[in-house]
């Protein structure tokens, strides 16, 4: 029998019977023999936190749906993995789709849902087939009786993985996040004024931990990991390491042990400079590698666990190039619904690009790129602009000397860094494949080169018009003059601003 609470088997399960022979009792049937509140109590006491990035307590999320007055509820699995540097969900579905599906059925029992969805990217064809095969086995065993189960294949966009945008994709709208005050547990799927239809949205790995919590109990789960983050984590390690891959380890392992002992340390003759936890949080410098890998500890050093996908950079890496890569990715993937996000990240991205162009930089370049990133999160619908502000700002602050050397013409020539958006993993060679099309993606979500295989899904497009205020960065003397007019309450302020904008529009100058 496999070790309780560990998700990845030595070899991929080829059938549901093989899975049960390894893990023990059918957790779905066991949960259905229990009162839903008993099941919910075990999940709450386990301390399980969401493995999709936010680390929200799973039991608390389930409790909210359980108490909701609306009788129509949904369970949704977010399998639209798209965080750069992360491959854990697809690796889990390849080797063990049964745990995730069992977890979803247990969740449906707790919250009283009759319709379940797995939302997955169309490009994840192998994982989608694995899910379809597993569901056929579940149907044959009568586990889906009285339920509807839909596997929905969606677009490639990064924001498909944002839970509110994911619900919009299911509804046919596209990967555009809803307003922040419409979380899934308040407004779910196919809602109307008389029925908000709340939806429980959890990550692939989060659902997969639930069956063993039911089989072995919450206390058993808490014996693994840390008090902050109980259980195991699936770590994706890539970049400048000899043994990239997906590794399951207990939460709380130090980054140093993870990077040096598990992934093999730096390449010969090199030393680590930094690590990124995807593109969603602050950079982790090498002097912080003794930090335990759990949500709380990484937050305390100004970074985060995110989806536990770590990209390692050694002393050959240009950190301005890393910032350029991250800013460009987030700018391109921004959906254009929030003006400050798209405009701020555009400023950060294009200004960082200018640093590498002959004559493209000036005395204000560093501050302009920094301001663009910092001003991106304003009344935002999702977390994407916060990611840009956190990551780009931390890179520019921590490695400022590299940016200054670049601007002063003292830096060695370097090539752009590709976005580590993973498309596959060859376990035999220990090699990740990256999405080559990402470099050709435009900010309007079209591509400069056509994809080799046309998509069957409806092409996604950003919002046509941004909503909200426009922010501009003023020179110090202009700011001082306008502030003086504002303090006096002078009507000249409105006239001065309008006159300046008319002159700018006449000149045809654009950012």
Secondary structure, DSSP 8 states (H G I E B T S, - for coil): ---TT----SS---SHHHHHHHH-S-HHHHHHTS-HHHHHHHHHHHT-B-SSSS--BHHHHHHHHHH-S-S--EEEEEE----TT--HHHHHHHH-HHHHHHHHHHHHHHHT-SEEEEEEETT-HHHHHHHHHHHHHHHHTTTTTT-EEEEEEE---GGGGSHHHHHHHHTTS-S----TT--TTTS-SS-BTTB---EEEEEHHHHHHHHHHHHH-HHHHHTSB-SSSBSEEEEEEEES-SS-EEEEEETT-BHHIIIIIIS--S-TT--EEEEEETTSS--EEGGGTTSBSSHHHHHHTT---TTSEEEEEETT--HHHHHHHHHHHHHHH--SSBHHHHHHHHHHHHHHHHTTSTT---TTHHHHHHHHHHTS-SS-SSSHHHHHHHHHHHHHHHTHHHHHHHHTT-S----------EEEEETTTTEEEE-GGGGGB-TTS-BSS--SS--SS------SS-BS-------HHHHHHHHHHHHHT-THHHHHHHHHHHHHHHHT---
